[in-house]
Amino acid sequence: MPGAMEAGLTSGLFWVPLAFALLVVFVLTTPVNRWLISRGKGHAVVHAYHHAR
C-alpha cells in the first residue's frame, strides 16, 4: 500500500496493511503447519536440530 512504510505508529495506514499481511500469512501457513504436524514433522519434533549439542 503506498505510503504505509512512511506512516507513523498511530496511523491506520500503518496498521491496516500490517493486519492484512498477518492474516494472509496465517491463512497460507496454517494448512502447511497442520500437514507437517500430522506427519510428525512439527516444530517440536525438529527443535532438537536447532541447538548444537
C-alpha positions in Angstrom: 0.0 0.0 0.0 1.5 3.3 -1.0 2.7 5.4 2.0 2.5 2.5 4.5 6.3 2.5 5.1 6.3 6.2 5.9 3.2 6.1 8.1 3.6 6.5 11.8 2.6 4.0 14.5 -0.6 6.0 15.3 -1.7 5.8 11.6 -4.2 3.4 10.2 -2.2 3.5 7.1 0.5 1.5 9.0 -1.8 -0.9 10.9 -4.2 -1.9 8.2 -1.6 -3.3 5.7 0.2 -5.0 8.7 -3.0 -6.7 9.8 -3.8 -7.8 6.3 -0.3 -9.2 5.8 -0.5 -11.2 9.1 -3.9 -12.5 8.0 -2.6 -13.6 4.6 0.4 -15.3 6.2 -1.8 -17.1 8.8 -4.1 -18.4 6.1 -1.2 -19.6 3.9 0.9 -21.3 6.7 -1.8 -22.9 8.8 -2.5 -25.7 6.3 1.2 -26.4 5.9 1.8 -26.5 9.6 -1.2 -28.8 10.1 0.1 -31.1 7.4 3.6 -31.2 8.9 2.3 -31.9 12.4 0.1 -34.7 11.1 3.2 -36.3 9.5 5.2 -35.9 12.8 7.4 -33.2 11.4 6.2 -30.3 13.5 8.5 -27.7 15.1 8.6 -29.5 18.4 9.9 -32.7 16.7 12.6 -30.9 14.7 13.5 -28.5 17.5 16.4 -30.6 18.6 18.2 -29.8 15.3 18.2 -26.0 16.2 20.6 -26.4 19.0 24.2 -27.5 18.9 24.9 -30.5 21.1 
